[in-house]
Amino acid sequence: MVEADVAFPTDINLLFTAVRKMISLVMSVCGFVNLSGWRQGSHHIRKIKRLNRSAQLLRKAALKDPDKKAERERLVISAHQALIDQAQYYVDKAKETLIGIQPINIKLHSRMVEIQGYIRHAERQIDQIRRRVIAGESIPHAEKVFSLFEPHTEWISKGKAGVPVELGLKVCIVKDQFQFILHHRVMQNETDDQIAVSIIEEVRHRFPDFRACSFDKGFHSPYNQAKLSEILEKVYLPRKGKLSAINKEIESSEEFKAARCKHSAVESSINALENHGLDRCPDHGIDGFKRYVALSVVARNIQIIGHMLQQKELKKLHRQEKRTRLAA
């Protein structure tokens, strides 16, 4: 799991960010074409920020008294309604402003397209806040966006103690017995079982001598078991659920257990990647994310080569010291 460089998303914070960027860009465009109407843009941003902060503070209270709780819920709805009403006002005003502007060059056209993107973001968040807070509806996970600037960011729940949720993308790695990372895959809207076959096919294409592999249980599916057995000579893929007598015998064999014990070494590579910068990606965009991951993998492999050369030199020095002692 590689975290994206994003703040924790809430619907009102995403709305504020969208409106803030929209107003800033509209001010810039109006200044470029000498159009009035947004000279108080900084004041508008401060106003929407105050409304956003008021809604944030009201959400944090936890009350047990039914009367106080009902009153607080009324205040929460009122604060959110004020926020989305003001945001909708700025959205409508921005739309009217764009209608009166002619894109006279590519730069102005690109700015206007960017503004329209933030308008769509703001309208989506207004709709979701209205549905969730005022109508009491639960928003489906598929409709949610977790970052306006890094739209590839996914909400990942791994069940770790103290870290219930992480924001970023999963990365799958394949390593060999010498600790080198042979291949990796940045997983976008993919699960382990969906990439098991394709990533091994890619490894086999690059390394024809790759004949056996151990997997986590999450890569299991009946199709993967059958397909991987065609690609590899040995497949050590634990099955989910209750095992049949044949499968139980297979997974209880010494060979299978030995392979599974060696498989745990992949955790050292994951830890090493995280310790050398791959815990959080500071680059922007999905292309920057993939590039950062790839460079981290290269750096880890170079580090392993350096360690091997260092150990080789140390052994050489120890042999020289031993010969010197024997000669003396």
SELUM-862308 format. One record per residue (C-alpha): residue number from 1; residue in three letters; x, y, z. Coordinates in Angstrom, 1 decimal. Layout:
+------+------+--------+--------+--------+
! resi ! resn !     c1 !     c2 !     c3 !
+------+------+--------+--------+--------+
!  NUM !  ALA !      X !      Y !      Z !
...
+------+------+--------+--------+--------+
END
This chain:
+------+------+--------+--------+--------+
! resi ! resn !     c1 !     c2 !     c3 !
+------+------+--------+--------+--------+
!    1 !  MET !    0.0 !    0.0 !    0.0 !
!    2 !  VAL !    1.5 !    3.3 !   -1.1 !
!    3 !  GLU !   -0.2 !    6.4 !    0.3 !
!    4 !  ALA !   -1.0 !    9.4 !   -2.0 !
!    5 !  ASP !    0.0 !   12.8 !   -0.8 !
!    6 !  VAL !   -3.6 !   13.9 !    0.1 !
!    7 !  ALA !   -5.4 !   15.2 !    3.1 !
!    8 !  PHE !   -8.1 !   13.1 !    4.7 !
!    9 !  PRO !  -11.2 !   13.7 !    2.6 !
!   10 !  THR !  -14.6 !   14.9 !    4.0 !
!   11 !  ASP !  -17.4 !   16.0 !    1.8 !
!   12 !  ILE !  -17.5 !   19.6 !    3.1 !
!   13 !  ASN !  -13.7 !   19.9 !    2.8 !
!   14 !  LEU !  -13.8 !   18.7 !   -0.8 !
!   15 !  LEU !  -16.6 !   21.2 !   -1.5 !
!   16 !  PHE !  -14.6 !   24.1 !    0.0 !
!   17 !  THR !  -11.5 !   23.1 !   -2.0 !
!   18 !  ALA !  -13.5 !   22.9 !   -5.3 !
!   19 !  VAL !  -15.2 !   26.3 !   -4.6 !
!   20 !  ARG !  -11.9 !   27.9 !   -3.6 !
!   21 !  LYS !  -10.1 !   26.8 !   -6.7 !
!   22 !  MET !  -13.1 !   27.7 !   -8.9 !
!   23 !  ILE !  -13.2 !   31.3 !   -7.5 !
!   24 !  SER !   -9.4 !   31.7 !   -7.8 !
!   25 !  LEU !   -9.4 !   30.6 !  -11.4 !
!   26 !  VAL !  -12.4 !   32.8 !  -12.3 !
!   27 !  MET !  -10.7 !   35.8 !  -10.8 !
!   28 !  SER !   -7.6 !   35.0 !  -12.9 !
!   29 !  VAL !   -9.6 !   34.7 !  -16.1 !
!   30 !  CYS !  -11.6 !   37.9 !  -15.4 !
!   31 !  GLY !   -8.4 !   39.8 !  -14.8 !
!   32 !  PHE !   -7.0 !   38.5 !  -18.1 !
!   33 !  VAL !  -10.0 !   39.7 !  -20.1 !
!   34 !  ASN !  -10.7 !   42.8 !  -18.0 !
!   35 !  LEU !  -14.1 !   41.6 !  -16.8 !
!   36 !  SER !  -15.5 !   42.9 !  -13.5 !
!   37 !  GLY !  -17.6 !   41.0 !  -11.0 !
!   38 !  TRP !  -15.1 !   39.0 !   -9.1 !
!   39 !  ARG !  -12.9 !   41.7 !   -7.5 !
!   40 !  GLN !  -14.1 !   40.5 !   -4.0 !
!   41 !  GLY !  -13.0 !   36.9 !   -4.8 !
!   42 !  SER !  -10.7 !   36.8 !   -1.7 !
!   43 !  HIS !  -13.6 !   37.8 !    0.5 !
!   44 !  HIS !  -15.8 !   35.1 !   -1.1 !
!   45 !  ILE !  -13.2 !   32.5 !   -0.3 !
!   46 !  ARG !  -13.0 !   33.7 !    3.3 !
!   47 !  LYS !  -16.8 !   33.6 !    3.6 !
!   48 !  ILE !  -17.1 !   30.0 !    2.3 !
!   49 !  LYS !  -14.2 !   29.0 !    4.6 !
!   50 !  ARG !  -16.0 !   30.3 !    7.7 !
!   51 !  LEU !  -19.1 !   28.4 !    6.7 !
!   52 !  ASN !  -17.1 !   25.3 !    6.2 !
!   53 !  ARG !  -15.4 !   25.7 !    9.6 !
!   54 !  SER !  -18.8 !   26.2 !   11.3 !
!   55 !  ALA !  -20.1 !   22.9 !    9.8 !
!   56 !  GLN !  -16.9 !   21.1 !   10.9 !
!   57 !  LEU !  -17.1 !   22.2 !   14.5 !
!   58 !  LEU !  -20.7 !   21.2 !   14.8 !
!   59 !  ARG !  -20.1 !   17.7 !   13.5 !
!   60 !  LYS !  -17.6 !   16.9 !   16.3 !
!   61 !  ALA !  -20.0 !   17.0 !   19.3 !
!   62 !  ALA !  -21.3 !   13.8 !   20.8 !
!   63 !  LEU !  -24.3 !   14.3 !   23.1 !
!   64 !  LYS !  -26.4 !   11.8 !   25.0 !
!   65 !  ASP !  -29.4 !   14.0 !   26.0 !
!   66 !  PRO !  -32.2 !   13.5 !   23.4 !
!   67 !  ASP !  -33.3 !   17.1 !   23.5 !
!   68 !  LYS !  -29.7 !   18.5 !   23.1 !
!   69 !  LYS !  -29.0 !   15.9 !   20.5 !
!   70 !  ALA !  -32.0 !   16.9 !   18.4 !
!   71 !  GLU !  -31.1 !   20.6 !   18.8 !
!   72 !  ARG !  -27.5 !   19.8 !   17.7 !
!   73 !  GLU !  -28.8 !   17.9 !   14.6 !
!   74 !  ARG !  -30.9 !   20.9 !   13.7 !
!   75 !  LEU !  -27.9 !   23.1 !   14.0 !
!   76 !  VAL !  -25.8 !   20.7 !   11.9 !
!   77 !  ILE !  -28.4 !   20.6 !    9.1 !
!   78 !  SER !  -28.7 !   24.4 !    9.3 !
!   79 !  ALA !  -24.9 !   24.9 !    9.0 !
!   80 !  HIS !  -24.6 !   22.5 !    6.1 !
!   81 !  GLN !  -27.6 !   24.1 !    4.3 !
!   82 !  ALA !  -25.9 !   27.5 !    4.7 !
!   83 !  LEU !  -22.7 !   26.1 !    3.3 !
!   84 !  ILE !  -24.2 !   24.5 !    0.2 !
!   85 !  ASP !  -26.5 !   27.5 !   -0.5 !
!   86 !  GLN !  -23.5 !   29.8 !   -0.5 !
!   87 !  ALA !  -21.5 !   27.3 !   -2.6 !
!   88 !  GLN !  -24.3 !   27.0 !   -5.1 !
!   89 !  TYR !  -24.5 !   30.8 !   -5.4 !
!   90 !  TYR !  -20.8 !   31.0 !   -6.3 !
!   91 !  VAL !  -21.2 !   28.1 !   -8.8 !
!   92 !  ASP !  -24.1 !   29.7 !  -10.5 !
!   93 !  LYS !  -22.3 !   33.0 !  -10.6 !
!   94 !  ALA !  -19.2 !   31.3 !  -12.1 !
!   95 !  LYS !  -21.3 !   29.7 !  -14.8 !
!   96 !  GLU !  -22.8 !   33.0 !  -15.8 !
!   97 !  THR !  -19.4 !   34.6 !  -15.9 !
!   98 !  LEU !  -18.0 !   31.8 !  -18.2 !
!   99 !  ILE !  -20.9 !   32.3 !  -20.7 !
!  100 !  GLY !  -19.8 !   35.9 !  -21.3 !
!  101 !  ILE !  -16.1 !   35.0 !  -22.0 !
!  102 !  GLN !  -14.8 !   34.1 !  -25.4 !
!  103 !  PRO !  -11.8 !   31.7 !  -25.3 !
!  104 !  ILE !   -9.5 !   33.9 !  -27.5 !
!  105 !  ASN !   -6.4 !   31.7 !  -27.0 !
!  106 !  ILE !   -5.4 !   28.2 !  -25.8 !
!  107 !  LYS !   -4.3 !   29.4 !  -22.4 !
!  108 !  LEU !   -7.6 !   31.0 !  -21.7 !
!  109 !  HIS !   -9.5 !   28.0 !  -23.1 !
!  110 !  SER !   -7.6 !   25.6 !  -20.8 !
!  111 !  ARG !   -8.3 !   27.8 !  -17.8 !
!  112 !  MET !  -12.0 !   27.8 !  -18.6 !
!  113 !  VAL !  -12.0 !   24.0 !  -19.0 !
!  114 !  GLU !  -10.3 !   23.7 !  -15.6 !
!  115 !  ILE !  -12.9 !   26.0 !  -14.0 !
!  116 !  GLN !  -15.7 !   23.8 !  -15.5 !
!  117 !  GLY !  -14.0 !   20.8 !  -13.9 !
!  118 !  TYR !  -14.1 !   22.4 !  -10.5 !
!  119 !  ILE !  -17.7 !   23.4 !  -11.0 !
!  120 !  ARG !  -18.6 !   19.8 !  -11.6 !
!  121 !  HIS !  -16.7 !   18.8 !   -8.5 !
!  122 !  ALA !  -18.6 !   21.4 !   -6.5 !
!  123 !  GLU !  -22.0 !   20.4 !   -7.8 !
!  124 !  ARG !  -21.2 !   16.7 !   -7.0 !
!  125 !  GLN !  -20.3 !   17.6 !   -3.4 !
!  126 !  ILE !  -23.3 !   19.9 !   -3.0 !
!  127 !  ASP !  -25.5 !   17.0 !   -4.1 !
!  128 !  GLN !  -23.9 !   14.5 !   -1.8 !
!  129 !  ILE !  -24.0 !   16.8 !    1.2 !
!  130 !  ARG !  -27.6 !   17.5 !    0.6 !
!  131 !  ARG !  -28.4 !   13.8 !    0.3 !
!  132 !  ARG !  -26.3 !   12.7 !    3.3 !
!  133 !  VAL !  -26.9 !   15.4 !    5.9 !
!  134 !  ILE !  -30.3 !   16.8 !    5.0 !
!  135 !  ALA !  -32.0 !   13.8 !    3.5 !
!  136 !  GLY !  -30.2 !   11.2 !    5.7 !
!  137 !  GLU !  -29.2 !    9.1 !    2.7 !
!  138 !  SER !  -26.1 !    6.9 !    2.7 !
!  139 !  ILE !  -23.8 !    7.7 !   -0.3 !
!  140 !  PRO !  -22.7 !    4.7 !   -2.2 !
!  141 !  HIS !  -18.9 !    4.2 !   -2.1 !
!  142 !  ALA !  -18.7 !    4.2 !   -5.9 !
!  143 !  GLU !  -20.0 !    7.8 !   -6.1 !
!  144 !  LYS !  -17.4 !    9.2 !   -3.7 !
!  145 !  VAL !  -14.2 !   11.0 !   -4.7 !
!  146 !  PHE !  -11.3 !   11.1 !   -2.2 !
!  147 !  SER !   -9.2 !   13.8 !   -3.8 !
!  148 !  LEU !   -9.8 !   16.6 !   -6.3 !
!  149 !  PHE !   -6.1 !   16.9 !   -7.2 !
!  150 !  GLU !   -5.2 !   13.1 !   -7.1 !
!  151 !  PRO !   -8.4 !   11.5 !   -8.5 !
!  152 !  HIS !   -6.7 !    8.1 !   -8.7 !
!  153 !  THR !   -6.7 !    7.9 !   -4.9 !
!  154 !  GLU !   -8.6 !    4.9 !   -3.4 !
!  155 !  TRP !  -10.0 !    4.4 !    0.0 !
!  156 !  ILE !   -8.3 !    1.2 !    1.3 !
!  157 !  SER !   -9.4 !   -0.6 !    4.5 !
!  158 !  LYS !   -6.8 !   -3.2 !    5.4 !
!  159 !  GLY !   -7.9 !   -3.9 !    8.9 !
!  160 !  LYS !   -4.6 !   -2.9 !   10.5 !
!  161 !  ALA !   -4.6 !   -2.0 !   14.2 !
!  162 !  GLY !   -4.5 !    1.7 !   14.6 !
!  163 !  VAL !   -4.7 !    2.3 !   10.8 !
!  164 !  PRO !   -8.3 !    1.5 !    9.8 !
!  165 !  VAL !   -8.1 !    3.4 !    6.5 !
!  166 !  GLU !   -5.3 !    4.3 !    4.1 !
!  167 !  LEU !   -5.6 !    6.6 !    1.0 !
!  168 !  GLY !   -3.6 !    5.7 !   -2.0 !
!  169 !  LEU !   -3.1 !    2.7 !   -4.2 !
!  170 !  LYS !   -2.0 !   -0.9 !   -3.7 !
!  171 !  VAL !    1.2 !   -2.1 !   -5.3 !
!  172 !  CYS !    1.9 !   -5.8 !   -6.1 !
!  173 !  ILE !    5.6 !   -6.9 !   -6.2 !
!  174 !  VAL !    7.2 !  -10.1 !   -7.4 !
!  175 !  LYS !   10.7 !  -10.9 !   -6.0 !
!  176 !  ASP !   13.1 !  -13.7 !   -6.5 !
!  177 !  GLN !   15.2 !  -15.9 !   -4.1 !
!  178 !  PHE !   18.0 !  -13.3 !   -4.2 !
!  179 !  GLN !   15.7 !  -10.5 !   -2.9 !
!  180 !  PHE !   15.6 !   -8.7 !   -6.2 !
!  181 !  ILE !   12.2 !   -7.2 !   -7.2 !
!  182 !  LEU !   11.5 !   -8.7 !  -10.6 !
!  183 !  HIS !    8.3 !   -6.9 !  -11.4 !
!  184 !  HIS !    5.7 !   -4.7 !   -9.9 !
!  185 !  ARG !    2.1 !   -3.5 !  -10.7 !
!  186 !  VAL !    0.3 !   -0.3 !   -9.5 !
!  187 !  MET !   -3.2 !   -1.6 !   -8.9 !
!  188 !  GLN !   -6.0 !    0.8 !   -9.9 !
!  189 !  ASN !   -9.5 !   -0.5 !   -9.0 !
!  190 !  GLU !   -8.0 !   -4.0 !   -9.0 !
!  191 !  THR !   -7.9 !   -6.8 !   -6.4 !
!  192 !  ASP !   -5.2 !   -9.4 !   -5.9 !
!  193 !  ASP !   -7.1 !  -12.2 !   -7.5 !
!  194 !  GLN !   -7.7 !  -10.1 !  -10.7 !
!  195 !  ILE !   -4.0 !   -9.6 !  -11.4 !
!  196 !  ALA !   -2.5 !  -12.9 !  -10.3 !
!  197 !  VAL !   -2.4 !  -14.4 !  -13.8 !
!  198 !  SER !   -1.5 !  -11.3 !  -15.8 !
!  199 !  ILE !    1.4 !  -10.3 !  -13.5 !
!  200 !  ILE !    2.9 !  -13.8 !  -13.6 !
!  201 !  GLU !    2.6 !  -13.9 !  -17.4 !
!  202 !  GLU !    4.5 !  -10.6 !  -17.6 !
!  203 !  VAL !    7.2 !  -12.0 !  -15.3 !
!  204 !  ARG !    7.5 !  -15.2 !  -17.4 !
!  205 !  HIS !    7.9 !  -13.1 !  -20.5 !
!  206 !  ARG !   10.8 !  -11.2 !  -19.0 !
!  207 !  PHE !   12.3 !  -14.1 !  -17.1 !
!  208 !  PRO !   11.7 !  -17.4 !  -19.0 !
!  209 !  ASP !   13.4 !  -19.4 !  -16.2 !
!  210 !  PHE !   10.8 !  -18.3 !  -13.7 !
!  211 !  ARG !    9.1 !  -21.6 !  -12.9 !
!  212 !  ALA !    7.7 !  -21.5 !   -9.3 !
!  213 !  CYS !    6.0 !  -18.9 !   -7.2 !
!  214 !  SER !    4.4 !  -18.6 !   -3.8 !
!  215 !  PHE !    1.4 !  -16.3 !   -3.3 !
!  216 !  ASP !   -0.8 !  -14.8 !   -0.5 !
!  217 !  LYS !   -4.2 !  -16.3 !    0.0 !
!  218 !  GLY !   -5.8 !  -13.2 !   -1.4 !
!  219 !  PHE !   -4.7 !  -14.2 !   -4.9 !
!  220 !  HIS !   -6.7 !  -17.4 !   -4.8 !
!  221 !  SER !   -9.6 !  -18.2 !   -7.1 !
!  222 !  PRO !  -10.4 !  -21.5 !   -8.9 !
!  223 !  TYR !   -9.5 !  -19.9 !  -12.2 !
!  224 !  ASN !   -6.2 !  -18.6 !  -10.9 !
!  225 !  GLN !   -5.3 !  -22.1 !   -9.5 !
!  226 !  ALA !   -5.9 !  -23.7 !  -12.9 !
!  227 !  LYS !   -4.3 !  -21.0 !  -15.1 !
!  228 !  LEU !   -1.2 !  -20.5 !  -12.9 !
!  229 !  SER !   -0.6 !  -24.3 !  -12.9 !
!  230 !  GLU !   -0.4 !  -24.1 !  -16.7 !
!  231 !  ILE !    2.1 !  -21.2 !  -16.6 !
!  232 !  LEU !    4.3 !  -22.4 !  -13.8 !
!  233 !  GLU !    5.8 !  -25.7 !  -12.8 !
!  234 !  LYS !    5.1 !  -25.2 !   -9.1 !
!  235 !  VAL !    2.3 !  -23.0 !   -7.7 !
!  236 !  TYR !    2.1 !  -22.4 !   -3.9 !
!  237 !  LEU !   -1.2 !  -20.6 !   -3.6 !
!  238 !  PRO !   -3.2 !  -21.3 !   -0.4 !
!  239 !  ARG !   -6.9 !  -21.8 !   -0.9 !
!  240 !  LYS !   -9.6 !  -19.9 !    0.9 !
!  241 !  GLY !  -12.3 !  -21.5 !    3.1 !
!  242 !  LYS !  -12.5 !  -25.1 !    4.2 !
!  243 !  LEU !  -10.1 !  -27.4 !    2.3 !
!  244 !  SER !  -11.0 !  -30.7 !    0.7 !
!  245 !  ALA !   -9.0 !  -33.8 !    1.7 !
!  246 !  ILE !   -6.8 !  -33.6 !   -1.4 !
!  247 !  ASN !   -6.1 !  -29.8 !   -1.0 !
!  248 !  LYS !   -5.5 !  -30.2 !    2.7 !
!  249 !  GLU !   -2.9 !  -32.9 !    1.9 !
!  250 !  ILE !   -1.2 !  -30.6 !   -0.7 !
!  251 !  GLU !   -1.0 !  -27.7 !    1.7 !
!  252 !  SER !    0.3 !  -29.9 !    4.5 !
!  253 !  SER !    3.2 !  -31.2 !    2.5 !
!  254 !  GLU !    6.7 !  -30.2 !    3.5 !
!  255 !  GLU !    7.4 !  -28.7 !    0.1 !
!  256 !  PHE !    4.3 !  -26.4 !    0.3 !
!  257 !  LYS !    5.2 !  -25.4 !    3.9 !
!  258 !  ALA !    8.8 !  -24.6 !    3.0 !
!  259 !  ALA !    7.7 !  -22.4 !    0.1 !
!  260 !  ARG !    5.2 !  -20.6 !    2.3 !
!  261 !  CYS !    8.0 !  -20.0 !    4.9 !
!  262 !  LYS !   10.2 !  -18.5 !    2.2 !
!  263 !  HIS !    7.3 !  -16.4 !    1.0 !
!  264 !  SER !    7.3 !  -14.4 !    4.2 !
!  265 !  ALA !   10.6 !  -12.8 !    3.1 !
!  266 !  VAL !    8.6 !  -10.6 !    0.7 !
!  267 !  GLU !    7.6 !   -8.6 !    3.8 !
!  268 !  SER !   11.2 !   -7.5 !    4.2 !
!  269 !  SER !   11.2 !   -6.1 !    0.7 !
!  270 !  ILE !    7.9 !   -4.3 !    1.4 !
!  271 !  ASN !    9.4 !   -2.9 !    4.6 !
!  272 !  ALA !   12.6 !   -1.8 !    2.9 !
!  273 !  LEU !   10.6 !    0.0 !    0.1 !
!  274 !  GLU !    8.6 !    1.8 !    2.8 !
!  275 !  ASN !   11.7 !    2.8 !    4.7 !
!  276 !  HIS !   13.3 !    4.2 !    1.6 !
!  277 !  GLY !   10.4 !    6.5 !    0.6 !
!  278 !  LEU !    7.7 !    4.3 !   -0.8 !
!  279 !  ASP !    5.3 !    4.7 !    2.2 !
!  280 !  ARG !    3.9 !    8.0 !    0.7 !
!  281 !  CYS !    4.2 !    9.3 !   -2.9 !
!  282 !  PRO !    4.8 !   13.0 !   -3.1 !
!  283 !  ASP !    4.5 !   13.1 !   -6.9 !
!  284 !  HIS !    1.3 !   14.3 !   -8.6 !
!  285 !  GLY !   -1.0 !   12.5 !  -11.0 !
!  286 !  ILE !   -1.2 !    8.8 !  -11.8 !
!  287 !  ASP !    1.8 !    9.0 !  -14.1 !
!  288 !  GLY !    3.9 !   10.6 !  -11.4 !
!  289 !  PHE !    2.7 !    8.0 !   -8.9 !
!  290 !  LYS !    3.7 !    5.1 !  -11.2 !
!  291 !  ARG !    7.0 !    6.7 !  -12.0 !
!  292 !  TYR !    7.8 !    7.2 !   -8.3 !
!  293 !  VAL !    7.0 !    3.6 !   -7.5 !
!  294 !  ALA !    9.2 !    2.4 !  -10.4 !
!  295 !  LEU !   12.1 !    4.5 !   -9.3 !
!  296 !  SER !   11.8 !    3.2 !   -5.7 !
!  297 !  VAL !   11.9 !   -0.4 !   -7.0 !
!  298 !  VAL !   15.0 !    0.4 !   -9.0 !
!  299 !  ALA !   16.6 !    2.0 !   -6.0 !
!  300 !  ARG !   15.9 !   -1.0 !   -3.9 !
!  301 !  ASN !   17.5 !   -3.4 !   -6.4 !
!  302 !  ILE !   20.5 !   -1.1 !   -6.6 !
!  303 !  GLN !   20.8 !   -1.2 !   -2.8 !
!  304 !  ILE !   20.7 !   -5.0 !   -2.9 !
!  305 !  ILE !   23.5 !   -5.0 !   -5.5 !
!  306 !  GLY !   25.5 !   -2.7 !   -3.3 !
!  307 !  HIS !   25.0 !   -4.9 !   -0.3 !
!  308 !  MET !   26.2 !   -8.0 !   -2.2 !
!  309 !  LEU !   29.3 !   -6.1 !   -3.4 !
!  310 !  GLN !   29.9 !   -4.9 !    0.2 !
!  311 !  GLN !   29.6 !   -8.5 !    1.6 !
!  312 !  LYS !   31.9 !   -9.8 !   -1.2 !
!  313 !  GLU !   34.6 !   -7.1 !   -0.3 !
!  314 !  LEU !   34.2 !   -7.9 !    3.5 !
!  315 !  LYS !   34.8 !  -11.6 !    2.8 !
!  316 !  LYS !   37.9 !  -10.7 !    0.7 !
!  317 !  LEU !   39.3 !   -8.6 !    3.6 !
!  318 !  HIS !   38.6 !  -11.4 !    6.1 !
!  319 !  ARG !   40.5 !  -13.9 !    3.9 !
!  320 !  GLN !   43.4 !  -11.5 !    3.7 !
!  321 !  GLU !   43.5 !  -11.0 !    7.5 !
!  322 !  LYS !   43.4 !  -14.7 !    8.0 !
!  323 !  ARG !   46.3 !  -15.3 !    5.6 !
!  324 !  THR !   48.3 !  -12.5 !    7.4 !
!  325 !  ARG !   47.7 !  -14.1 !   10.7 !
!  326 !  LEU !   48.8 !  -17.6 !    9.5 !
!  327 !  ALA !   51.9 !  -16.1 !    7.9 !
!  328 !  ALA !   52.8 !  -14.4 !   11.1 !
+------+------+--------+--------+--------+
END
